Protein backbone atom coordinates (compact mmCIF):
# COMPACT_ATOMS: atom_id res chain seq x y z
CA UNK A 1 0.00 0.00 0.00
CA UNK A 2 1.51 3.37 -1.00
CA UNK A 3 1.79 6.40 1.27
CA UNK A 4 -1.20 8.20 -0.27
CA UNK A 5 -3.55 5.23 0.23
CA UNK A 6 -2.26 4.68 3.73
CA UNK A 7 -2.87 8.33 4.60
CA UNK A 8 -6.43 8.14 3.30
CA UNK A 9 -7.23 5.00 5.29
CA UNK A 10 -5.70 6.48 8.41
CA UNK A 11 -7.71 9.65 7.91
CA UNK A 12 -10.93 7.70 7.45
CA UNK A 13 -10.26 5.58 10.51
CA UNK A 14 -9.55 8.61 12.69
CA UNK A 15 -12.61 10.44 11.44
CA UNK A 16 -15.06 7.60 11.91
CA UNK A 17 -13.81 6.03 15.13
CA UNK A 18 -14.31 7.31 18.64
CA UNK A 19 -11.44 9.77 18.13
CA UNK A 20 -12.69 13.34 18.53
CA UNK A 21 -12.35 15.43 15.39
CA UNK A 22 -11.50 19.12 15.39
CA UNK A 23 -13.27 21.96 13.57
CA UNK A 24 -11.66 23.68 10.56
CA UNK A 25 -9.77 26.85 11.41
CA UNK A 26 -9.01 30.10 9.60
CA UNK A 27 -6.02 32.40 9.97
CA UNK A 28 -8.01 35.46 8.86
CA UNK A 29 -10.81 34.73 11.31
CA UNK A 30 -11.82 38.38 11.67
CA UNK A 31 -12.54 38.49 7.93
CA UNK A 32 -15.24 35.89 8.79
CA UNK A 33 -16.17 36.96 12.35
CA UNK A 34 -19.47 35.08 12.48
CA UNK A 35 -17.50 31.83 12.14
CA UNK A 36 -15.91 32.58 15.54
CA UNK A 37 -19.15 33.55 17.24
CA UNK A 38 -22.79 34.21 16.29
CA UNK A 39 -22.55 37.35 18.45
CA UNK A 40 -20.74 39.05 15.53
CA UNK A 41 -23.86 38.72 13.36
CA UNK A 42 -24.95 42.24 12.45
CA UNK A 43 -21.81 44.03 13.63
CA UNK A 44 -21.33 45.56 10.19
CA UNK A 45 -22.94 48.82 9.15
CA UNK A 46 -25.91 47.08 7.55
CA UNK A 47 -25.38 44.04 5.27
CA UNK A 48 -22.09 42.14 4.96
CA UNK A 49 -20.96 39.26 2.75
CA UNK A 50 -17.83 37.16 3.14
CA UNK A 51 -16.04 34.32 1.35
CA UNK A 52 -12.97 32.35 2.45
CA UNK A 53 -10.85 29.58 0.94
CA UNK A 54 -8.13 27.73 2.86
CA UNK A 55 -5.71 25.05 1.64
CA UNK A 56 -3.91 23.57 4.64
CA UNK A 57 -0.75 21.48 4.24
CA UNK A 58 -0.94 21.24 0.43
CA UNK A 59 2.28 19.18 0.23
CA UNK A 60 0.73 16.33 2.23
CA UNK A 61 -1.52 13.96 0.24
CA UNK A 62 -5.11 14.05 1.41
CA UNK A 63 -4.82 17.29 3.40
CA UNK A 64 -7.59 19.78 4.11
CA UNK A 65 -9.38 22.31 1.87
CA UNK A 66 -12.05 24.47 3.51
CA UNK A 67 -14.59 26.90 2.05
CA UNK A 68 -16.66 29.35 4.04
CA UNK A 69 -19.45 31.73 3.03
CA UNK A 70 -21.22 34.17 5.33
CA UNK A 71 -23.94 36.81 5.22
CA UNK A 72 -25.12 38.95 8.11
CA UNK A 73 -27.39 41.95 8.47
CA UNK A 74 -28.03 44.57 11.15
CA UNK A 75 -31.68 45.45 11.83
CA UNK A 76 -31.47 48.86 13.49
CA UNK A 77 -35.16 49.10 14.40
CA UNK A 78 -34.99 45.78 16.27
CA UNK A 79 -31.49 46.20 17.76
CA UNK A 80 -30.75 42.79 16.26
CA UNK A 81 -28.39 41.04 13.90
CA UNK A 82 -29.10 37.97 11.81
CA UNK A 83 -26.68 35.81 9.85
CA UNK A 84 -26.28 32.78 7.65
CA UNK A 85 -23.06 30.73 7.71
CA UNK A 86 -22.11 27.96 5.27
CA UNK A 87 -18.95 25.86 5.78
CA UNK A 88 -17.64 23.05 3.58
CA UNK A 89 -14.52 21.05 4.40
CA UNK A 90 -12.85 18.30 2.32
CA UNK A 91 -10.10 15.96 3.44
CA UNK A 92 -8.43 12.94 1.89
CA UNK A 93 -8.69 14.06 -1.76
CA UNK A 94 -12.37 14.75 -1.18
CA UNK A 95 -13.21 11.34 0.34
CA UNK A 96 -14.25 12.84 3.69
CA UNK A 97 -16.64 15.79 3.50
CA UNK A 98 -18.27 18.09 6.05
CA UNK A 99 -20.96 20.65 5.18
CA UNK A 100 -22.67 22.91 7.69
CA UNK A 101 -25.45 25.50 7.25
CA UNK A 102 -26.22 27.64 10.30
CA UNK A 103 -28.67 30.46 11.07
CA UNK A 104 -27.58 33.06 13.63
CA UNK A 105 -29.31 35.68 15.75
CA UNK A 106 -27.81 38.32 18.06
CA UNK A 107 -29.54 40.93 20.20
CA UNK A 108 -27.72 44.20 20.84
CA UNK A 109 -27.97 45.88 24.26
CA UNK A 110 -26.56 49.39 24.70
CA UNK A 111 -25.31 49.44 28.30
CA UNK A 112 -24.40 53.10 28.01
CA UNK A 113 -23.33 55.42 25.21
CA UNK A 114 -21.22 53.40 22.72
CA UNK A 115 -20.86 50.46 25.10
CA UNK A 116 -22.65 47.34 23.88
CA UNK A 117 -23.36 43.75 24.90
CA UNK A 118 -24.57 41.14 22.38
CA UNK A 119 -25.86 37.71 23.44
CA UNK A 120 -26.45 35.35 20.49
CA UNK A 121 -27.57 31.88 19.42
CA UNK A 122 -26.80 29.67 16.43
CA UNK A 123 -28.77 26.73 15.05
CA UNK A 124 -27.22 24.62 12.30
CA UNK A 125 -27.69 21.53 10.17
CA UNK A 126 -24.68 19.37 9.28
CA UNK A 127 -24.06 16.71 6.66
CA UNK A 128 -20.97 14.56 7.35
CA UNK A 129 -20.12 12.07 4.61
CA UNK A 130 -17.43 9.82 3.18
CA UNK A 131 -17.19 8.75 -0.46
CA UNK A 132 -15.99 5.14 -0.29
CA UNK A 133 -15.46 5.02 -4.06
CA UNK A 134 -12.49 7.37 -3.60
CA UNK A 135 -10.76 4.98 -1.19
CA UNK A 136 -8.75 1.84 -1.89
CA UNK A 137 -8.93 -0.88 0.77
CA UNK A 138 -6.35 -3.53 1.55
CA UNK A 139 -8.30 -6.48 0.17
CA UNK A 140 -8.88 -4.60 -3.10
CA UNK A 141 -5.11 -4.36 -3.53
CA UNK A 142 -4.80 -8.08 -2.87
CA UNK A 143 -7.47 -8.78 -5.51
CA UNK A 144 -5.85 -6.52 -8.08
CA UNK A 145 -8.27 -3.65 -7.60
CA UNK A 146 -11.46 -5.74 -7.73
CA UNK A 147 -14.26 -3.92 -5.81
CA UNK A 148 -15.36 -5.50 -2.53
CA UNK A 149 -18.33 -5.02 -0.25
CA UNK A 150 -16.59 -1.93 1.12
CA UNK A 151 -16.91 -0.23 -2.26
CA UNK A 152 -19.92 2.04 -2.64
CA UNK A 153 -21.17 5.51 -3.38
CA UNK A 154 -20.63 6.65 0.18
CA UNK A 155 -22.07 6.95 3.66
CA UNK A 156 -23.40 10.04 5.37
CA UNK A 157 -24.97 11.24 8.59
CA UNK A 158 -27.02 14.36 9.27
CA UNK A 159 -27.50 16.10 12.59
CA UNK A 160 -28.47 19.37 14.24
CA UNK A 161 -25.88 21.61 15.86
CA UNK A 162 -26.33 24.37 18.46
CA UNK A 163 -24.00 27.22 19.41
CA UNK A 164 -24.05 30.43 21.45
CA UNK A 165 -21.95 33.54 21.91
CA UNK A 166 -21.54 36.74 23.90
CA UNK A 167 -19.75 39.90 22.77
CA UNK A 168 -18.86 43.09 24.65
CA UNK A 169 -17.43 46.05 22.76
CA UNK A 170 -16.67 49.77 22.92
CA UNK A 171 -15.16 52.02 20.22
CA UNK A 172 -11.64 50.81 21.18
CA UNK A 173 -11.87 47.26 22.52
CA UNK A 174 -13.86 44.07 22.25
CA UNK A 175 -14.06 40.86 24.26
CA UNK A 176 -16.17 37.85 23.46
CA UNK A 177 -16.76 34.18 24.20
CA UNK A 178 -18.55 31.46 22.26
CA UNK A 179 -19.46 27.81 22.58
CA UNK A 180 -20.12 25.58 19.57
CA UNK A 181 -21.57 22.03 19.46
CA UNK A 182 -23.38 22.55 22.76
CA UNK A 183 -25.51 19.47 22.13
CA UNK A 184 -22.42 17.33 21.27
CA UNK A 185 -24.02 15.60 18.25
CA UNK A 186 -22.98 12.12 17.14
CA UNK A 187 -21.02 12.31 13.86
CA UNK A 188 -20.00 8.66 13.51
CA UNK A 189 -20.23 7.18 10.01
CA UNK A 190 -20.00 3.64 11.42
CA UNK A 191 -22.09 1.86 14.04
CA UNK A 192 -20.11 3.19 17.00
CA UNK A 193 -20.52 6.58 18.70
CA UNK A 194 -18.31 9.57 17.93
CA UNK A 195 -19.56 12.78 19.49
CA UNK A 196 -18.41 16.19 18.30
CA UNK A 197 -16.71 17.74 21.34
CA UNK A 198 -17.80 21.20 22.45
CA UNK A 199 -15.58 24.01 21.17
CA UNK A 200 -14.94 27.03 23.40
CA UNK A 201 -13.47 30.29 22.12
CA UNK A 202 -12.32 33.39 24.00
CA UNK A 203 -11.41 36.30 21.74
CA UNK A 204 -10.72 40.01 21.99
CA UNK A 205 -8.51 42.90 21.11
CA UNK A 206 -7.72 46.60 21.32
CA UNK A 207 -7.53 49.25 18.59
CA UNK A 208 -5.02 52.09 18.87
CA UNK A 209 -4.95 55.16 16.65
CA UNK A 210 -1.51 56.30 15.53
CA UNK A 211 -0.86 60.00 16.02
CA UNK A 212 0.95 62.12 13.45
CA UNK A 213 -0.74 60.72 10.37
CA UNK A 214 1.15 61.22 7.13
CA UNK A 215 -2.04 61.72 5.10
CA UNK A 216 -4.85 63.25 7.13
CA UNK A 217 -7.72 61.73 5.21
CA UNK A 218 -6.45 58.19 5.91
CA UNK A 219 -6.50 57.01 9.52
CA UNK A 220 -3.71 54.74 10.75
CA UNK A 221 -4.32 52.13 13.44
CA UNK A 222 -2.56 49.28 15.18
CA UNK A 223 -4.88 46.49 16.32
CA UNK A 224 -3.76 43.94 18.93
CA UNK A 225 -5.90 40.80 19.04
CA UNK A 226 -6.09 37.21 20.25
CA UNK A 227 -8.27 34.13 19.83
CA UNK A 228 -8.05 31.17 22.22
CA UNK A 229 -9.82 27.93 21.28
CA UNK A 230 -10.26 24.66 23.13
CA UNK A 231 -11.95 21.54 21.77
CA UNK A 232 -11.73 18.11 23.33
CA UNK A 233 -8.21 17.59 24.68
CA UNK A 234 -6.67 20.19 22.35
CA UNK A 235 -6.36 23.92 22.70
CA UNK A 236 -4.70 26.69 20.71
CA UNK A 237 -3.92 30.39 21.02
CA UNK A 238 -3.64 32.80 18.10
CA UNK A 239 -2.09 36.14 19.04
CA UNK A 240 -0.92 38.94 16.79
CA UNK A 241 -1.22 42.48 15.53
CA UNK A 242 -2.44 44.35 12.47
CA UNK A 243 -1.37 47.63 10.94
CA UNK A 244 -4.16 49.42 9.08
CA UNK A 245 -3.85 52.42 6.81
CA UNK A 246 -6.57 52.58 4.20
CA UNK A 247 -6.59 51.05 1.70
CA UNK A 248 -3.85 48.63 2.90
CA UNK A 249 -3.66 46.23 5.84
CA UNK A 250 -0.96 43.89 7.08
CA UNK A 251 -0.52 41.62 10.06
CA UNK A 252 1.66 39.07 11.82
CA UNK A 253 0.29 36.20 13.92
CA UNK A 254 1.67 33.39 16.04
CA UNK A 255 -0.26 30.17 16.76
CA UNK A 256 0.62 27.95 19.69
CA UNK A 257 1.12 27.74 23.48
CA UNK A 258 4.77 26.62 23.66
CA UNK A 259 5.71 27.54 27.24
CA UNK A 260 2.69 26.20 29.09
CA UNK A 261 1.61 22.99 27.42
CA UNK A 262 2.91 20.05 25.40
CA UNK A 263 0.79 17.12 24.23
CA UNK A 264 3.70 14.65 24.37
CA UNK A 265 7.39 14.73 25.44
CA UNK A 266 9.42 16.44 22.74
CA UNK A 267 6.35 17.84 20.97
CA UNK A 268 5.97 21.47 21.92
CA UNK A 269 2.62 23.19 21.53
CA UNK A 270 3.67 25.39 18.61
CA UNK A 271 2.02 25.43 15.22
CA UNK A 272 2.67 28.30 12.83
CA UNK A 273 3.70 31.87 12.14
CA UNK A 274 1.27 33.61 9.80
CA UNK A 275 1.78 36.67 7.61
CA UNK A 276 -1.21 38.38 6.04
CA UNK A 277 -1.75 41.32 3.70
CA UNK A 278 -4.90 42.90 2.36
CA UNK A 279 -6.41 45.91 0.70
CA UNK A 280 -9.82 47.47 0.23
CA UNK A 281 -11.47 48.87 -2.88
CA UNK A 282 -14.49 50.97 -1.92
CA UNK A 283 -16.74 48.54 -0.03
CA UNK A 284 -14.78 45.36 -0.88
CA UNK A 285 -11.86 43.84 1.05
CA UNK A 286 -9.46 41.18 -0.20
CA UNK A 287 -6.92 39.40 2.00
CA UNK A 288 -4.22 36.76 1.61
CA UNK A 289 -2.32 34.92 4.33
CA UNK A 290 0.35 32.26 4.45
CA UNK A 291 1.02 30.03 7.47
CA UNK A 292 4.65 29.04 7.93
CA UNK A 293 4.62 25.73 9.81
CA UNK A 294 6.82 25.70 12.94
CA UNK A 295 6.04 22.21 14.22
CA UNK A 296 7.80 18.97 13.17
CA UNK A 297 5.87 19.15 9.88
CA UNK A 298 7.95 22.19 8.88
CA UNK A 299 9.49 21.76 5.44
CA UNK A 300 7.06 18.98 4.48
CA UNK A 301 3.56 20.42 4.97
CA UNK A 302 3.66 23.29 2.46
CA UNK A 303 2.21 25.61 5.10
CA UNK A 304 -1.28 26.93 4.44
CA UNK A 305 -2.70 29.39 1.93
CA UNK A 306 -5.83 31.40 2.62
CA UNK A 307 -7.77 33.95 0.57
CA UNK A 308 -10.71 35.99 1.86
CA UNK A 309 -13.10 38.45 0.26
CA UNK A 310 -15.60 40.68 2.02
CA UNK A 311 -18.20 43.15 0.83
CA UNK A 312 -20.17 45.58 2.99
CA UNK A 313 -23.39 47.13 1.77
CA UNK A 314 -25.16 50.01 3.51
CA UNK A 315 -27.58 52.79 2.59
CA UNK A 316 -25.39 55.79 1.83
CA UNK A 317 -27.79 58.11 3.62
CA UNK A 318 -27.64 56.05 6.82
CA UNK A 319 -24.00 54.92 6.74
CA UNK A 320 -22.51 57.82 8.71
CA UNK A 321 -25.27 57.92 11.33
CA UNK A 322 -24.96 54.17 12.01
CA UNK A 323 -21.16 54.33 12.16
CA UNK A 324 -21.24 57.20 14.65
CA UNK A 325 -23.67 55.41 16.94
CA UNK A 326 -22.02 51.97 17.06
CA UNK A 327 -18.38 51.35 16.20
CA UNK A 328 -17.16 47.75 16.29
CA UNK A 329 -13.36 48.00 16.54
CA UNK A 330 -12.27 44.45 15.60
CA UNK A 331 -9.75 43.94 12.82
CA UNK A 332 -10.56 43.62 9.11
CA UNK A 333 -8.86 40.24 8.59
C-alpha positions in Angstrom: 0.0 0.0 0.0 1.5 3.4 -1.0 1.8 6.4 1.3 -1.2 8.2 -0.3 -3.5 5.2 0.2 -2.3 4.7 3.7 -2.9 8.3 4.6 -6.4 8.1 3.3 -7.2 5.0 5.3 -5.7 6.5 8.4 -7.7 9.6 7.9 -10.9 7.7 7.5 -10.3 5.6 10.5 -9.5 8.6 12.7 -12.6 10.4 11.4 -15.1 7.6 11.9 -13.8 6.0 15.1 -14.3 7.3 18.6 -11.4 9.8 18.1 -12.7 13.3 18.5 -12.3 15.4 15.4 -11.5 19.1 15.4 -13.3 22.0 13.6 -11.7 23.7 10.6 -9.8 26.8 11.4 -9.0 30.1 9.6 -6.0 32.4 10.0 -8.0 35.5 8.9 -10.8 34.7 11.3 -11.8 38.4 11.7 -12.5 38.5 7.9 -15.2 35.9 8.8 -16.2 37.0 12.4 -19.5 35.1 12.5 -17.5 31.8 12.1 -15.9 32.6 15.5 -19.2 33.6 17.2 -22.8 34.2 16.3 -22.5 37.3 18.5 -20.7 39.0 15.5 -23.9 38.7 13.4 -24.9 42.2 12.4 -21.8 44.0 13.6 -21.3 45.6 10.2 -22.9 48.8 9.2 -25.9 47.1 7.6 -25.4 44.0 5.3 -22.1 42.1 5.0 -21.0 39.3 2.7 -17.8 37.2 3.1 -16.0 34.3 1.3 -13.0 32.3 2.5 -10.8 29.6 0.9 -8.1 27.7 2.9 -5.7 25.0 1.6 -3.9 23.6 4.6 -0.7 21.5 4.2 -0.9 21.2 0.4 2.3 19.2 0.2 0.7 16.3 2.2 -1.5 14.0 0.2 -5.1 14.0 1.4 -4.8 17.3 3.4 -7.6 19.8 4.1 -9.4 22.3 1.9 -12.0 24.5 3.5 -14.6 26.9 2.1 -16.7 29.4 4.0 -19.4 31.7 3.0 -21.2 34.2 5.3 -23.9 36.8 5.2 -25.1 38.9 8.1 -27.4 42.0 8.5 -28.0 44.6 11.1 -31.7 45.4 11.8 -31.5 48.9 13.5 -35.2 49.1 14.4 -35.0 45.8 16.3 -31.5 46.2 17.8 -30.7 42.8 16.3 -28.4 41.0 13.9 -29.1 38.0 11.8 -26.7 35.8 9.9 -26.3 32.8 7.6 -23.1 30.7 7.7 -22.1 28.0 5.3 -18.9 25.9 5.8 -17.6 23.0 3.6 -14.5 21.1 4.4 -12.8 18.3 2.3 -10.1 16.0 3.4 -8.4 12.9 1.9 -8.7 14.1 -1.8 -12.4 14.7 -1.2 -13.2 11.3 0.3 -14.3 12.8 3.7 -16.6 15.8 3.5 -18.3 18.1 6.0 -21.0 20.7 5.2 -22.7 22.9 7.7 -25.4 25.5 7.2 -26.2 27.6 10.3 -28.7 30.5 11.1 -27.6 33.1 13.6 -29.3 35.7 15.8 -27.8 38.3 18.1 -29.5 40.9 20.2 -27.7 44.2 20.8 -28.0 45.9 24.3 -26.6 49.4 24.7 -25.3 49.4 28.3 -24.4 53.1 28.0 -23.3 55.4 25.2 -21.2 53.4 22.7 -20.9 50.5 25.1 -22.6 47.3 23.9 -23.4 43.7 24.9 -24.6 41.1 22.4 -25.9 37.7 23.4 -26.5 35.4 20.5 -27.6 31.9 19.4 -26.8 29.7 16.4 -28.8 26.7 15.0 -27.2 24.6 12.3 -27.7 21.5 10.2 -24.7 19.4 9.3 -24.1 16.7 6.7 -21.0 14.6 7.4 -20.1 12.1 4.6 -17.4 9.8 3.2 -17.2 8.8 -0.5 -16.0 5.1 -0.3 -15.5 5.0 -4.1 -12.5 7.4 -3.6 -10.8 5.0 -1.2 -8.8 1.8 -1.9 -8.9 -0.9 0.8 -6.3 -3.5 1.5 -8.3 -6.5 0.2 -8.9 -4.6 -3.1 -5.1 -4.4 -3.5 -4.8 -8.1 -2.9 -7.5 -8.8 -5.5 -5.8 -6.5 -8.1 -8.3 -3.6 -7.6 -11.5 -5.7 -7.7 -14.3 -3.9 -5.8 -15.4 -5.5 -2.5 -18.3 -5.0 -0.3 -16.6 -1.9 1.1 -16.9 -0.2 -2.3 -19.9 2.0 -2.6 -21.2 5.5 -3.4 -20.6 6.6 0.2 -22.1 7.0 3.7 -23.4 10.0 5.4 -25.0 11.2 8.6 -27.0 14.4 9.3 -27.5 16.1 12.6 -28.5 19.4 14.2 -25.9 21.6 15.9 -26.3 24.4 18.5 -24.0 27.2 19.4 -24.1 30.4 21.5 -21.9 33.5 21.9 -21.5 36.7 23.9 -19.7 39.9 22.8 -18.9 43.1 24.7 -17.4 46.0 22.8 -16.7 49.8 22.9 -15.2 52.0 20.2 -11.6 50.8 21.2 -11.9 47.3 22.5 -13.9 44.1 22.2 -14.1 40.9 24.3 -16.2 37.9 23.5 -16.8 34.2 24.2 -18.6 31.5 22.3 -19.5 27.8 22.6 -20.1 25.6 19.6 -21.6 22.0 19.5 -23.4 22.6 22.8 -25.5 19.5 22.1 -22.4 17.3 21.3 -24.0 15.6 18.2 -23.0 12.1 17.1 -21.0 12.3 13.9 -20.0 8.7 13.5 -20.2 7.2 10.0 -20.0 3.6 11.4 -22.1 1.9 14.0 -20.1 3.2 17.0 -20.5 6.6 18.7 -18.3 9.6 17.9 -19.6 12.8 19.5 -18.4 16.2 18.3 -16.7 17.7 21.3 -17.8 21.2 22.4 -15.6 24.0 21.2 -14.9 27.0 23.4 -13.5 30.3 22.1 -12.3 33.4 24.0 -11.4 36.3 21.7 -10.7 40.0 22.0 -8.5 42.9 21.1 -7.7 46.6 21.3 -7.5 49.3 18.6 -5.0 52.1 18.9 -5.0 55.2 16.6 -1.5 56.3 15.5 -0.9 60.0 16.0 0.9 62.1 13.5 -0.7 60.7 10.4 1.1 61.2 7.1 -2.0 61.7 5.1 -4.8 63.3 7.1 -7.7 61.7 5.2 -6.5 58.2 5.9 -6.5 57.0 9.5 -3.7 54.7 10.8 -4.3 52.1 13.4 -2.6 49.3 15.2 -4.9 46.5 16.3 -3.8 43.9 18.9 -5.9 40.8 19.0 -6.1 37.2 20.3 -8.3 34.1 19.8 -8.1 31.2 22.2 -9.8 27.9 21.3 -10.3 24.7 23.1 -11.9 21.5 21.8 -11.7 18.1 23.3 -8.2 17.6 24.7 -6.7 20.2 22.4 -6.4 23.9 22.7 -4.7 26.7 20.7 -3.9 30.4 21.0 -3.6 32.8 18.1 -2.1 36.1 19.0 -0.9 38.9 16.8 -1.2 42.5 15.5 -2.4 44.3 12.5 -1.4 47.6 10.9 -4.2 49.4 9.1 -3.8 52.4 6.8 -6.6 52.6 4.2 -6.6 51.1 1.7 -3.9 48.6 2.9 -3.7 46.2 5.8 -1.0 43.9 7.1 -0.5 41.6 10.1 1.7 39.1 11.8 0.3 36.2 13.9 1.7 33.4 16.0 -0.3 30.2 16.8 0.6 27.9 19.7 1.1 27.7 23.5 4.8 26.6 23.7 5.7 27.5 27.2 2.7 26.2 29.1 1.6 23.0 27.4 2.9 20.0 25.4 0.8 17.1 24.2 3.7 14.6 24.4 7.4 14.7 25.4 9.4 16.4 22.7 6.3 17.8 21.0 6.0 21.5 21.9 2.6 23.2 21.5 3.7 25.4 18.6 2.0 25.4 15.2 2.7 28.3 12.8 3.7 31.9 12.1 1.3 33.6 9.8 1.8 36.7 7.6 -1.2 38.4 6.0 -1.7 41.3 3.7 -4.9 42.9 2.4 -6.4 45.9 0.7 -9.8 47.5 0.2 -11.5 48.9 -2.9 -14.5 51.0 -1.9 -16.7 48.5 0.0 -14.8 45.4 -0.9 -11.9 43.8 1.0 -9.5 41.2 -0.2 -6.9 39.4 2.0 -4.2 36.8 1.6 -2.3 34.9 4.3 0.3 32.3 4.5 1.0 30.0 7.5 4.7 29.0 7.9 4.6 25.7 9.8 6.8 25.7 12.9 6.0 22.2 14.2 7.8 19.0 13.2 5.9 19.2 9.9 7.9 22.2 8.9 9.5 21.8 5.4 7.1 19.0 4.5 3.6 20.4 5.0 3.7 23.3 2.5 2.2 25.6 5.1 -1.3 26.9 4.4 -2.7 29.4 1.9 -5.8 31.4 2.6 -7.8 34.0 0.6 -10.7 36.0 1.9 -13.1 38.4 0.3 -15.6 40.7 2.0 -18.2 43.1 0.8 -20.2 45.6 3.0 -23.4 47.1 1.8 -25.2 50.0 3.5 -27.6 52.8 2.6 -25.4 55.8 1.8 -27.8 58.1 3.6 -27.6 56.0 6.8 -24.0 54.9 6.7 -22.5 57.8 8.7 -25.3 57.9 11.3 -25.0 54.2 12.0 -21.2 54.3 12.2 -21.2 57.2 14.7 -23.7 55.4 16.9 -22.0 52.0 17.1 -18.4 51.3 16.2 -17.2 47.7 16.3 -13.4 48.0 16.5 -12.3 44.5 15.6 -9.8 43.9 12.8 -10.6 43.6 9.1 -8.9 40.2 8.6 
